[in-house]
Amino acid sequence: MNSPIDHSLLVEELAQYFLTHRYTVHGAKGLNSYPAPPSIPNDGFGDLKPRVPDVVGLDQENKRIVFGIVRETRKDLDTEESLTDYNVFLDHRHAAANQASTLVVLLPPSLLADFTDILTHYIHREYWHRVTTVVSRLMD
């Protein structure tokens, strides 16, 4: 069995994805090179607590906020906390139409189908196009 990967390495991989796609990174959890991401208000989902993404940035071209989260295991995908995360980040600025916030989810290749099933089962259809899945090169 593979040993677990340090979460900060996965956050760094996600931050690099942002930079590769020309998103400005404004915060990343646990990385000295960035400030901590802000907490995002929860307007009525799950436990009602604010959420903090692993990475937050700006897509300057489309003038929208981009949230990034890491999911490492199958059980991380559909916990109550994870479902609340997805809804809070996707609901953020939802009224802004094409400038509504987007969500990037970094996960192992083996979880792509499971995540897609969860997304289509639990997340409102009008949010689907604002979710990008990224297959990690560090996780199997």
N, CA, C and O atoms as a GROMACS GRO file, in nm:
protein
  560
    1MET      N    1   0.084  -0.118   0.000
    1MET     CA    2   0.000   0.000   0.000
    1MET      C    3   0.088   0.125   0.000
    1MET      O    4   0.190   0.129   0.070
    2ASN      N    5   0.051   0.224  -0.078
    2ASN     CA    6   0.128   0.347  -0.085
    2ASN      C    7   0.110   0.429   0.042
    2ASN      O    8   0.003   0.430   0.102
    3SER      N    9   0.217   0.497   0.081
    3SER     CA   10   0.205   0.584   0.197
    3SER      C   11   0.132   0.712   0.156
    3SER      O   12   0.139   0.754   0.041
    4PRO      N   13   0.061   0.772   0.251
    4PRO     CA   14  -0.015   0.892   0.218
    4PRO      C   15   0.077   1.007   0.176
    4PRO      O   16   0.190   1.018   0.222
    5ILE      N   17   0.026   1.089   0.089
    5ILE     CA   18   0.100   1.206   0.040
    5ILE      C   19   0.067   1.323   0.132
    5ILE      O   20  -0.048   1.342   0.170
    6ASP      N   21   0.167   1.400   0.166
    6ASP     CA   22   0.146   1.519   0.247
    6ASP      C   23   0.045   1.610   0.176
    6ASP      O   24   0.061   1.642   0.058
    7HIS      N   25  -0.056   1.652   0.250
    7HIS     CA   26  -0.164   1.733   0.192
    7HIS      C   27  -0.109   1.861   0.127
    7HIS      O   28  -0.161   1.907   0.025
    8SER      N   29  -0.006   1.919   0.186
    8SER     CA   30   0.048   2.044   0.131
    8SER      C   31   0.106   2.023  -0.010
    8SER      O   32   0.105   2.115  -0.091
    9LEU      N   33   0.156   1.903  -0.040
    9LEU     CA   34   0.204   1.874  -0.175
    9LEU      C   35   0.088   1.873  -0.274
    9LEU      O   36   0.103   1.914  -0.389
   10LEU      N   37  -0.026   1.825  -0.230
   10LEU     CA   38  -0.145   1.823  -0.316
   10LEU      C   39  -0.199   1.965  -0.336
   10LEU      O   40  -0.244   2.000  -0.445
   11VAL      N   41  -0.195   2.045  -0.230
   11VAL     CA   42  -0.237   2.185  -0.243
   11VAL      C   43  -0.144   2.257  -0.339
   11VAL      O   44  -0.188   2.338  -0.421
   12GLU      N   45  -0.015   2.228  -0.331
   12GLU     CA   46   0.082   2.287  -0.424
   12GLU      C   47   0.052   2.244  -0.567
   12GLU      O   48   0.059   2.325  -0.660
   13GLU      N   49   0.018   2.117  -0.587
   13GLU     CA   50  -0.019   2.069  -0.720
   13GLU      C   51  -0.142   2.144  -0.772
   13GLU      O   52  -0.148   2.181  -0.890
   14LEU      N   53  -0.238   2.166  -0.686
   14LEU     CA   54  -0.359   2.240  -0.724
   14LEU      C   55  -0.326   2.386  -0.756
   14LEU      O   56  -0.376   2.441  -0.854
   15ALA      N   57  -0.242   2.449  -0.674
   15ALA     CA   58  -0.201   2.587  -0.701
   15ALA      C   59  -0.128   2.596  -0.836
   15ALA      O   60  -0.147   2.692  -0.910
   16GLN      N   61  -0.046   2.497  -0.866
   16GLN     CA   62   0.023   2.495  -0.996
   16GLN      C   63  -0.076   2.482  -1.112
   16GLN      O   64  -0.057   2.542  -1.217
   17TYR      N   65  -0.182   2.403  -1.091
   17TYR     CA   66  -0.287   2.393  -1.193
   17TYR      C   67  -0.347   2.532  -1.217
   17TYR      O   68  -0.367   2.572  -1.332
   18PHE      N   69  -0.375   2.605  -1.109
   18PHE     CA   70  -0.430   2.740  -1.123
   18PHE      C   71  -0.337   2.826  -1.208
   18PHE      O   72  -0.380   2.892  -1.302
   19LEU      N   73  -0.210   2.826  -1.174
   19LEU     CA   74  -0.113   2.910  -1.245
   19LEU      C   75  -0.101   2.870  -1.392
   19LEU      O   76  -0.090   2.955  -1.479
   20THR      N   77  -0.102   2.739  -1.418
   20THR     CA   78  -0.095   2.690  -1.555
   20THR      C   79  -0.214   2.738  -1.638
   20THR      O   80  -0.202   2.762  -1.758
   21HIS      N   81  -0.328   2.754  -1.573
   21HIS     CA   82  -0.449   2.800  -1.642
   21HIS      C   83  -0.469   2.950  -1.630
   21HIS      O   84  -0.578   3.002  -1.654
   22ARG      N   85  -0.363   3.019  -1.591
   22ARG     CA   86  -0.359   3.165  -1.583
   22ARG      C   87  -0.456   3.223  -1.481
   22ARG      O   88  -0.508   3.333  -1.499
   23TYR      N   89  -0.481   3.148  -1.375
   23TYR     CA   90  -0.556   3.202  -1.262
   23TYR      C   91  -0.455   3.262  -1.165
   23TYR      O   92  -0.349   3.203  -1.141
   24THR      N   93  -0.486   3.376  -1.110
   24THR     CA   94  -0.403   3.436  -1.007
   24THR      C   95  -0.437   3.369  -0.874
   24THR      O   96  -0.554   3.367  -0.835
   25VAL      N   97  -0.338   3.316  -0.805
   25VAL     CA   98  -0.362   3.250  -0.676
   25VAL      C   99  -0.358   3.356  -0.566
   25VAL      O  100  -0.258   3.426  -0.551
   26HIS      N  101  -0.467   3.367  -0.490
   26HIS     CA  102  -0.475   3.464  -0.381
   26HIS      C  103  -0.459   3.399  -0.245
   26HIS      O  104  -0.436   3.469  -0.146
   27GLY      N  105  -0.470   3.268  -0.238
   27GLY     CA  106  -0.454   3.200  -0.110
   27GLY      C  107  -0.444   3.050  -0.130
   27GLY      O  108  -0.505   2.994  -0.221
   28ALA      N  109  -0.365   2.986  -0.043
   28ALA     CA  110  -0.350   2.840  -0.048
   28ALA      C  111  -0.318   2.791   0.093
   28ALA      O  112  -0.228   2.842   0.160
   29LYS      N  113  -0.394   2.691   0.137
   29LYS     CA  114  -0.377   2.635   0.272
   29LYS      C  115  -0.240   2.570   0.289
   29LYS      O  116  -0.199   2.485   0.210
   30GLY      N  117  -0.170   2.612   0.393
   30GLY     CA  118  -0.047   2.545   0.432
   30GLY      C  119   0.075   2.570   0.346
   30GLY      O  120   0.178   2.505   0.364
   31LEU      N  121   0.066   2.663   0.251
   31LEU     CA  122   0.182   2.694   0.167
   31LEU      C  123   0.239   2.829   0.208
   31LEU      O  124   0.167   2.929   0.210
   32ASN      N  125   0.366   2.832   0.241
   32ASN     CA  126   0.429   2.956   0.287
   32ASN      C  127   0.430   3.065   0.182
   32ASN      O  128   0.437   3.183   0.214
   33SER      N  129   0.424   3.026   0.056
   33SER     CA  130   0.432   3.124  -0.052
   33SER      C  131   0.300   3.200  -0.077
   33SER      O  132   0.296   3.292  -0.159
   34TYR      N  133   0.194   3.161  -0.007
   34TYR     CA  134   0.064   3.227  -0.024
   34TYR      C  135  -0.001   3.250   0.112
   34TYR      O  136   0.025   3.176   0.207
   35PRO      N  137  -0.085   3.353   0.121
   35PRO     CA  138  -0.163   3.368   0.244
   35PRO      C  139  -0.268   3.258   0.254
   35PRO      O  140  -0.298   3.190   0.156
   36ALA      N  141  -0.322   3.241   0.372
   36ALA     CA  142  -0.431   3.143   0.391
   36ALA      C  143  -0.554   3.192   0.314
   36ALA      O  144  -0.580   3.312   0.308
   37PRO      N  145  -0.630   3.100   0.254
   37PRO     CA  146  -0.753   3.140   0.186
   37PRO      C  147  -0.856   3.192   0.287
   37PRO      O  148  -0.854   3.152   0.404
   38PRO      N  149  -0.943   3.281   0.244
   38PRO     CA  150  -1.047   3.332   0.334
   38PRO      C  151  -1.157   3.229   0.354
   38PRO      O  152  -1.174   3.138   0.272
   39SER      N  153  -1.232   3.243   0.462
   39SER     CA  154  -1.351   3.158   0.478
   39SER      C  155  -1.462   3.219   0.393
   39SER      O  156  -1.473   3.340   0.379
   40ILE      N  157  -1.544   3.132   0.338
   40ILE     CA  158  -1.653   3.172   0.249
   40ILE      C  159  -1.784   3.151   0.323
   40ILE      O  160  -1.811   3.042   0.373
   41PRO      N  161  -1.866   3.256   0.331
   41PRO     CA  162  -1.993   3.243   0.403
   41PRO      C  163  -2.080   3.132   0.346
   41PRO      O  164  -2.082   3.107   0.225
   42ASN      N  165  -2.152   3.066   0.434
   42ASN     CA  166  -2.242   2.957   0.397
   42ASN      C  167  -2.384   3.011   0.406
   42ASN      O  168  -2.432   3.044   0.514
   43ASP      N  169  -2.451   3.020   0.293
   43ASP     CA  170  -2.585   3.078   0.287
   43ASP      C  171  -2.697   2.975   0.300
   43ASP      O  172  -2.804   2.994   0.243
   44GLY      N  173  -2.674   2.868   0.377
   44GLY     CA  174  -2.784   2.777   0.404
   44GLY      C  175  -2.762   2.632   0.372
   44GLY      O  176  -2.859   2.558   0.353
   45PHE      N  177  -2.638   2.587   0.365
   45PHE     CA  178  -2.611   2.448   0.331
   45PHE      C  179  -2.556   2.372   0.451
   45PHE      O  180  -2.479   2.426   0.530
   46GLY      N  181  -2.596   2.246   0.463
   46GLY     CA  182  -2.541   2.155   0.564
   46GLY      C  183  -2.538   2.213   0.703
   46GLY      O  184  -2.641   2.252   0.757
   47ASP      N  185  -2.418   2.219   0.763
   47ASP     CA  186  -2.403   2.265   0.901
   47ASP      C  187  -2.404   2.417   0.916
   47ASP      O  188  -2.391   2.468   1.027
   48LEU      N  189  -2.419   2.488   0.807
   48LEU     CA  190  -2.426   2.635   0.802
   48LEU      C  191  -2.295   2.705   0.837
   48LEU      O  192  -2.292   2.828   0.848
   49LYS      N  193  -2.188   2.630   0.854
   49LYS     CA  194  -2.058   2.690   0.888
   49LYS      C  195  -1.989   2.741   0.762
   49LYS      O  196  -2.004   2.683   0.654
   50PRO      N  197  -1.914   2.851   0.775
   50PRO     CA  198  -1.836   2.899   0.660
   50PRO      C  199  -1.736   2.791   0.616
   50PRO      O  200  -1.700   2.704   0.694
   51ARG      N  201  -1.694   2.797   0.492
   51ARG     CA  202  -1.603   2.699   0.435
   51ARG      C  203  -1.474   2.767   0.389
   51ARG      O  204  -1.476   2.882   0.346
   52VAL      N  205  -1.365   2.694   0.397
   52VAL     CA  206  -1.235   2.745   0.352
   52VAL      C  207  -1.183   2.650   0.244
   52VAL      O  208  -1.162   2.532   0.271
   53PRO      N  209  -1.162   2.701   0.122
   53PRO     CA  210  -1.108   2.615   0.016
   53PRO      C  211  -0.960   2.588   0.039
   53PRO      O  212  -0.895   2.656   0.119
   54ASP      N  213  -0.906   2.490  -0.030
   54ASP     CA  214  -0.762   2.466  -0.025
   54ASP      C  215  -0.686   2.574  -0.101
   54ASP      O  216  -0.578   2.616  -0.060
   55VAL      N  217  -0.743   2.619  -0.212
   55VAL     CA  218  -0.683   2.724  -0.294
   55VAL      C  219  -0.795   2.817  -0.339
   55VAL      O  220  -0.906   2.772  -0.367
   56VAL      N  221  -0.765   2.945  -0.346
   56VAL     CA  222  -0.860   3.040  -0.403
   56VAL      C  223  -0.783   3.132  -0.496
   56VAL      O  224  -0.671   3.174  -0.468
   57GLY      N  225  -0.846   3.163  -0.608
   57GLY     CA  226  -0.780   3.249  -0.705
   57GLY      C  227  -0.880   3.326  -0.788
   57GLY      O  228  -1.001   3.323  -0.764
   58LEU      N  229  -0.828   3.394  -0.888
   58LEU     CA  230  -0.911   3.474  -0.976
   58LEU      C  231  -0.881   3.438  -1.121
   58LEU      O  232  -0.766   3.435  -1.164
   59ASP      N  233  -0.987   3.412  -1.194
   59ASP     CA  234  -0.980   3.394  -1.338
   59ASP      C  235  -1.003   3.533  -1.397
   59ASP      O  236  -1.116   3.574  -1.419
   60GLN      N  237  -0.894   3.604  -1.421
   60GLN     CA  238  -0.902   3.743  -1.466
   60GLN      C  239  -0.973   3.755  -1.600
   60GLN      O  240  -1.047   3.850  -1.624
   61GLU      N  241  -0.950   3.659  -1.688
   61GLU     CA  242  -1.010   3.663  -1.822
   61GLU      C  243  -1.162   3.662  -1.815
   61GLU      O  244  -1.228   3.738  -1.886
   62ASN      N  245  -1.217   3.576  -1.729
   62ASN     CA  246  -1.363   3.565  -1.717
   62ASN      C  247  -1.418   3.641  -1.597
   62ASN      O  248  -1.538   3.639  -1.570
   63LYS      N  249  -1.329   3.708  -1.523
   63LYS     CA  250  -1.366   3.790  -1.408
   63LYS      C  251  -1.449   3.712  -1.307
   63LYS      O  252  -1.558   3.753  -1.268
   64ARG      N  253  -1.394   3.598  -1.266
   64ARG     CA  254  -1.465   3.518  -1.166
   64ARG      C  255  -1.367   3.454  -1.068
   64ARG      O  256  -1.250   3.432  -1.098
   65ILE      N  257  -1.419   3.425  -0.951
   65ILE     CA  258  -1.342   3.360  -0.846
   65ILE      C  259  -1.337   3.211  -0.874
   65ILE      O  260  -1.435   3.151  -0.918
   66VAL      N  261  -1.221   3.152  -0.846
   66VAL     CA  262  -1.204   3.008  -0.864
   66VAL      C  263  -1.163   2.948  -0.730
   66VAL      O  264  -1.064   2.990  -0.670
   67PHE      N  265  -1.241   2.851  -0.684
   67PHE     CA  266  -1.210   2.779  -0.560
   67PHE      C  267  -1.150   2.644  -0.599
   67PHE      O  268  -1.191   2.583  -0.697
   68GLY      N  269  -1.054   2.599  -0.520
   68GLY     CA  270  -0.995   2.468  -0.544
   68GLY      C  271  -0.995   2.386  -0.416
   68GLY      O  272  -0.964   2.436  -0.308
   69ILE      N  273  -1.030   2.258  -0.430
   69ILE     CA  274  -1.029   2.167  -0.315
   69ILE      C  275  -0.964   2.035  -0.356
   69ILE      O  276  -0.968   1.994  -0.472
   70VAL      N  277  -0.904   1.970  -0.258
   70VAL     CA  278  -0.840   1.841  -0.278
   70VAL      C  279  -0.926   1.734  -0.214
   70VAL      O  280  -0.972   1.750  -0.101
   71ARG      N  281  -0.949   1.624  -0.286
   71ARG     CA  282  -1.018   1.508  -0.231
   71ARG      C  283  -0.926   1.389  -0.252
   71ARG      O  284  -0.892   1.356  -0.366
   72GLU      N  285  -0.887   1.324  -0.142
   72GLU     CA  286  -0.785   1.219  -0.149
   72GLU      C  287  -0.841   1.078  -0.148
   72GLU      O  288  -0.779   0.988  -0.206
   73THR      N  289  -0.955   1.055  -0.085
   73THR     CA  290  -1.008   0.919  -0.071
   73THR      C  291  -1.156   0.916  -0.110
   73THR      O  292  -1.222   1.019  -0.117
   74ARG      N  293  -1.205   0.796  -0.134
   74ARG     CA  294  -1.346   0.778  -0.170
   74ARG      C  295  -1.436   0.834  -0.061
   74ARG      O  296  -1.537   0.899  -0.091
   75LYS      N  297  -1.401   0.809   0.066
   75LYS     CA  298  -1.489   0.856   0.173
   75LYS      C  299  -1.491   1.008   0.183
   75LYS      O  300  -1.585   1.065   0.239
   76ASP      N  301  -1.388   1.076   0.129
   76ASP     CA  302  -1.386   1.223   0.130
   76ASP      C  303  -1.485   1.283   0.030
   76ASP      O  304  -1.520   1.401   0.041
   77LEU      N  305  -1.529   1.206  -0.066
   77LEU     CA  306  -1.609   1.262  -0.175
   77LEU      C  307  -1.750   1.302  -0.136
   77LEU      O  308  -1.799   1.406  -0.179
   78ASP      N  309  -1.817   1.220  -0.053
   78ASP     CA  310  -1.959   1.249  -0.029
   78ASP      C  311  -1.996   1.256   0.118
   78ASP      O  312  -2.109   1.224   0.156
   79THR      N  313  -1.901   1.297   0.201
   79THR     CA  314  -1.938   1.323   0.341
   79THR      C  315  -2.028   1.446   0.344
   79THR      O  316  -2.034   1.522   0.247
   80GLU      N  317  -2.098   1.464   0.452
   80GLU     CA  318  -2.183   1.582   0.467
   80GLU      C  319  -2.100   1.709   0.452
   80GLU      O  320  -2.144   1.807   0.392
   81GLU      N  321  -1.979   1.706   0.508
   81GLU     CA  322  -1.891   1.823   0.498
   81GLU      C  323  -1.852   1.851   0.352
   81GLU      O  324  -1.852   1.966   0.309
   82SER      N  325  -1.818   1.747   0.278
   82SER     CA  326  -1.780   1.766   0.138
   82SER      C  327  -1.896   1.817   0.054
   82SER      O  328  -1.878   1.907  -0.028
   83LEU      N  329  -2.014   1.761   0.074
   83LEU     CA  330  -2.131   1.807  -0.001
   83LEU      C  331  -2.159   1.953   0.029
   83LEU      O  332  -2.197   2.030  -0.059
   84THR      N  333  -2.141   1.992   0.155
   84THR     CA  334  -2.159   2.132   0.192
   84THR      C  335  -2.054   2.218   0.122
   84THR      O  336  -2.086   2.325   0.070
   85ASP      N  337  -1.929   2.172   0.120
   85ASP     CA  338  -1.823   2.246   0.048
   85ASP      C  339  -1.864   2.271  -0.096
   85ASP      O  340  -1.860   2.385  -0.143
   86TYR      N  341  -1.904   2.167  -0.166
   86TYR     CA  342  -1.940   2.182  -0.308
   86TYR      C  343  -2.050   2.287  -0.324
   86TYR      O  344  -2.040   2.375  -0.409
   87ASN      N  345  -2.153   2.276  -0.242
   87ASN     CA  346  -2.265   2.369  -0.255
   87ASN      C  347  -2.228   2.513  -0.220
   87ASN      O  348  -2.268   2.606  -0.290
   88VAL      N  349  -2.151   2.531  -0.114
   88VAL     CA  350  -2.112   2.667  -0.074
   88VAL      C  351  -2.028   2.733  -0.184
   88VAL      O  352  -2.053   2.847  -0.222
   89PHE      N  353  -1.928   2.661  -0.234
   89PHE     CA  354  -1.840   2.720  -0.335
   89PHE      C  355  -1.913   2.743  -0.468
   89PHE      O  356  -1.889   2.843  -0.535
   90LEU      N  357  -2.000   2.652  -0.506
   90LEU     CA  358  -2.073   2.669  -0.632
   90LEU      C  359  -2.185   2.770  -0.622
   90LEU      O  360  -2.224   2.831  -0.722
   91ASP      N  361  -2.239   2.790  -0.503
   91ASP     CA  362  -2.345   2.889  -0.484
   91ASP      C  363  -2.288   3.031  -0.475
   91ASP      O  364  -2.361   3.128  -0.491
   92HIS      N  365  -2.160   3.042  -0.448
   92HIS     CA  366  -2.095   3.172  -0.433
   92HIS      C  367  -2.108   3.252  -0.562
   92HIS      O  368  -2.064   3.208  -0.668
   93ARG      N  369  -2.167   3.367  -0.552
   93ARG     CA  370  -2.189   3.458  -0.667
   93ARG      C  371  -2.271   3.391  -0.779
   93ARG      O  372  -2.253   3.424  -0.896
   94HIS      N  373  -2.361   3.299  -0.742
   94HIS     CA  374  -2.438   3.227  -0.845
   94HIS      C  375  -2.522   3.320  -0.931
   94HIS      O  376  -2.550   3.290  -1.047
   95ALA      N  377  -2.562   3.433  -0.876
   95ALA     CA  378  -2.645   3.527  -0.952
   95ALA      C  379  -2.564   3.605  -1.056
   95ALA      O  380  -2.621   3.678  -1.136
   96ALA      N  381  -2.434   3.590  -1.055
   96ALA     CA  382  -2.347   3.665  -1.147
   96ALA      C  383  -2.336   3.599  -1.285
   96ALA      O  384  -2.256   3.641  -1.368
   97ALA      N  385  -2.416   3.498  -1.308
   97ALA     CA  386  -2.421   3.428  -1.438
   97ALA      C  387  -2.282   3.382  -1.482
   97ALA      O  388  -2.221   3.299  -1.414
   98ASN      N  389  -2.230   3.435  -1.592
   98ASN     CA  390  -2.100   3.391  -1.644
   98ASN      C  391  -1.982   3.426  -1.554
   98ASN      O  392  -1.871   3.377  -1.574
   99GLN      N  393  -2.007   3.512  -1.456
   99GLN     CA  394  -1.901   3.548  -1.362
   99GLN      C  395  -1.919   3.480  -1.227
   99GLN      O  396  -1.852   3.516  -1.130
  100ALA      N  397  -2.009   3.383  -1.220
  100ALA     CA  398  -2.027   3.306  -1.096
  100ALA      C  399  -1.900   3.228  -1.068
  100ALA      O  400  -1.826   3.192  -1.159
  101SER      N  401  -1.874   3.204  -0.941
  101SER     CA  402  -1.753   3.132  -0.900
  101SER      C  403  -1.752   2.990  -0.956
  101SER      O  404  -1.857   2.931  -0.981
  102THR      N  405  -1.632   2.938  -0.975
  102THR     CA  406  -1.615   2.802  -1.024
  102THR      C  407  -1.539   2.719  -0.922
  102THR      O  408  -1.477   2.773  -0.830
  103LEU      N  409  -1.543   2.589  -0.938
  103LEU     CA  410  -1.480   2.496  -0.845
  103LEU      C  411  -1.390   2.399  -0.921
  103LEU      O  412  -1.432   2.338  -1.019
  104VAL      N  413  -1.266   2.387  -0.875
  104VAL     CA  414  -1.172   2.290  -0.930
  104VAL      C  415  -1.147   2.186  -0.821
  104VAL      O  416  -1.111   2.220  -0.708
  105VAL      N  417  -1.167   2.059  -0.854
  105VAL     CA  418  -1.149   1.950  -0.758
  105VAL      C  419  -1.034   1.861  -0.805
  105VAL      O  420  -1.040   1.802  -0.913
  106LEU      N  421  -0.930   1.853  -0.722
  106LEU     CA  422  -0.816   1.766  -0.749
  106LEU      C  423  -0.838   1.633  -0.680
  106LEU      O  424  -0.865   1.629  -0.560
  107LEU      N  425  -0.828   1.524  -0.757
  107LEU     CA  426  -0.850   1.391  -0.698
  107LEU      C  427  -0.769   1.286  -0.771
  107LEU      O  428  -0.717   1.310  -0.880
  108PRO      N  429  -0.757   1.167  -0.710
  108PRO     CA  430  -0.685   1.058  -0.778
  108PRO      C  431  -0.763   1.009  -0.899
  108PRO      O  432  -0.886   1.018  -0.901
  109PRO      N  433  -0.695   0.957  -1.000
  109PRO     CA  434  -0.765   0.908  -1.119
  109PRO      C  435  -0.870   0.802  -1.088
  109PRO      O  436  -0.972   0.793  -1.156
  110SER      N  437  -0.845   0.722  -0.987
  110SER     CA  438  -0.938   0.613  -0.952
  110SER      C  439  -1.072   0.664  -0.900
  110SER      O  440  -1.168   0.587  -0.892
  111LEU      N  441  -1.081   0.792  -0.863
  111LEU     CA  442  -1.205   0.845  -0.806
  111LEU      C  443  -1.285   0.931  -0.904
  111LEU      O  444  -1.390   0.984  -0.868
  112LEU      N  445  -1.237   0.946  -1.025
  112LEU     CA  446  -1.305   1.032  -1.121
  112LEU      C  447  -1.449   0.990  -1.147
  112LEU      O  448  -1.539   1.074  -1.144
  113ALA      N  449  -1.473   0.863  -1.172
  113ALA     CA  450  -1.610   0.815  -1.198
  113ALA      C  451  -1.698   0.832  -1.076
  113ALA      O  452  -1.814   0.872  -1.088
  114ASP      N  453  -1.646   0.801  -0.957
  114ASP     CA  454  -1.724   0.818  -0.834
  114ASP      C  455  -1.761   0.964  -0.813
  114ASP      O  456  -1.875   0.994  -0.777
  115PHE      N  457  -1.666   1.053  -0.834
  115PHE     CA  458  -1.695   1.195  -0.815
  115PHE      C  459  -1.801   1.242  -0.914
  115PHE      O  460  -1.890   1.319  -0.878
  116THR      N  461  -1.791   1.198  -1.038
  116THR     CA  462  -1.890   1.236  -1.139
  116THR      C  463  -2.029   1.189  -1.098
  116THR      O  464  -2.127   1.263  -1.113
  117ASP      N  465  -2.039   1.067  -1.046
  117ASP     CA  466  -2.168   1.016  -0.998
  117ASP      C  467  -2.223   1.102  -0.885
  117ASP      O  468  -2.341   1.135  -0.883
  118ILE      N  469  -2.138   1.138  -0.790
  118ILE     CA  470  -2.180   1.221  -0.677
  118ILE      C  471  -2.224   1.358  -0.725
  118ILE      O  472  -2.326   1.410  -0.681
  119LEU      N  473  -2.147   1.416  -0.814
  119LEU     CA  474  -2.179   1.547  -0.868
  119LEU      C  475  -2.317   1.548  -0.933
  119LEU      O  476  -2.398   1.636  -0.907
  120THR      N  477  -2.343   1.450  -1.018
  120THR     CA  478  -2.470   1.448  -1.089
  120THR      C  479  -2.587   1.408  -0.999
  120THR      O  480  -2.702   1.438  -1.030
  121HIS      N  481  -2.558   1.340  -0.889
  121HIS     CA  482  -2.665   1.299  -0.798
  121HIS      C  483  -2.699   1.406  -0.695
  121HIS      O  484  -2.817   1.427  -0.664
  122TYR      N  485  -2.599   1.475  -0.642
  122TYR     CA  486  -2.621   1.565  -0.529
  122TYR      C  487  -2.616   1.715  -0.561
  122TYR      O  488  -2.666   1.796  -0.484
  123ILE      N  489  -2.556   1.752  -0.672
  123ILE     CA  490  -2.535   1.893  -0.702
  123ILE      C  491  -2.634   1.938  -0.810
  123ILE      O  492  -2.660   1.866  -0.907
  124HIS      N  493  -2.689   2.058  -0.791
  124HIS     CA  494  -2.786   2.111  -0.888
  124HIS      C  495  -2.726   2.114  -1.028
  124HIS      O  496  -2.611   2.154  -1.049
  125ARG      N  497  -2.806   2.072  -1.123
  125ARG     CA  498  -2.765   2.064  -1.263
  125ARG      C  499  -2.708   2.197  -1.316
  125ARG      O  500  -2.615   2.197  -1.396
  126GLU      N  501  -2.765   2.308  -1.272
  126GLU     CA  502  -2.719   2.438  -1.323
  126GLU      C  503  -2.577   2.473  -1.278
  126GLU      O  504  -2.519   2.569  -1.326
  127TYR      N  505  -2.521   2.395  -1.185
  127TYR     CA  506  -2.384   2.419  -1.138
  127TYR      C  507  -2.282   2.328  -1.206
  127TYR      O  508  -2.162   2.356  -1.199
  128TRP      N  509  -2.324   2.224  -1.272
  128TRP     CA  510  -2.232   2.124  -1.324
  128TRP      C  511  -2.123   2.184  -1.413
  128TRP      O  512  -2.007   2.145  -1.403
  129HIS      N  513  -2.160   2.278  -1.499
  129HIS     CA  514  -2.063   2.333  -1.594
  129HIS      C  515  -1.956   2.419  -1.526
  129HIS      O  516  -1.858   2.458  -1.589
  130ARG      N  517  -1.974   2.448  -1.397
  130ARG     CA  518  -1.877   2.528  -1.323
  130ARG      C  519  -1.786   2.442  -1.236
  130ARG      O  520  -1.715   2.494  -1.149
  131VAL      N  521  -1.787   2.312  -1.258
  131VAL     CA  522  -1.699   2.221  -1.184
  131VAL      C  523  -1.596   2.163  -1.282
  131VAL      O  524  -1.632   2.112  -1.389
  132THR      N  525  -1.470   2.172  -1.245
  132THR     CA  526  -1.362   2.113  -1.323
  132THR      C  527  -1.293   2.009  -1.236
  132THR      O  528  -1.253   2.039  -1.123
  133THR      N  529  -1.280   1.889  -1.287
  133THR     CA  530  -1.206   1.786  -1.214
  133THR      C  531  -1.065   1.778  -1.272
  133THR      O  532  -1.046   1.782  -1.394
  134VAL      N  533  -0.970   1.767  -1.183
  134VAL     CA  534  -0.830   1.757  -1.222
  134VAL      C  535  -0.775   1.629  -1.161
  134VAL      O  536  -0.783   1.608  -1.040
  135VAL      N  537  -0.719   1.545  -1.245
  135VAL     CA  538  -0.660   1.420  -1.198
  135VAL      C  539  -0.518   1.450  -1.148
  135VAL      O  540  -0.435   1.503  -1.221
  136SER      N  541  -0.495   1.414  -1.024
  136SER     CA  542  -0.364   1.437  -0.962
  136SER      C  543  -0.257   1.348  -1.023
  136SER      O  544  -0.282   1.232  -1.054
  137ARG      N  545  -0.138   1.404  -1.039
  137ARG     CA  546  -0.024   1.325  -1.084
  137ARG      C  547   0.048   1.262  -0.965
  137ARG      O  548   0.134   1.176  -0.983
  138LEU      N  549   0.013   1.306  -0.844
  138LEU     CA  550   0.080   1.256  -0.724
  138LEU      C  551   0.004   1.143  -0.656
  138LEU      O  552   0.063   1.065  -0.581
  139MET      N  553  -0.126   1.134  -0.682
  139MET     CA  554  -0.208   1.029  -0.620
  139MET      C  555  -0.238   0.922  -0.722
  139MET      O  556  -0.255   0.951  -0.841
  140ASP      N  557  -0.246   0.792  -0.676
  140ASP     CA  558  -0.286   0.688  -0.771
  140ASP      C  559  -0.430   0.654  -0.754
  140ASP      O  560  -0.482   0.568  -0.825
   0.00000   0.00000   0.00000
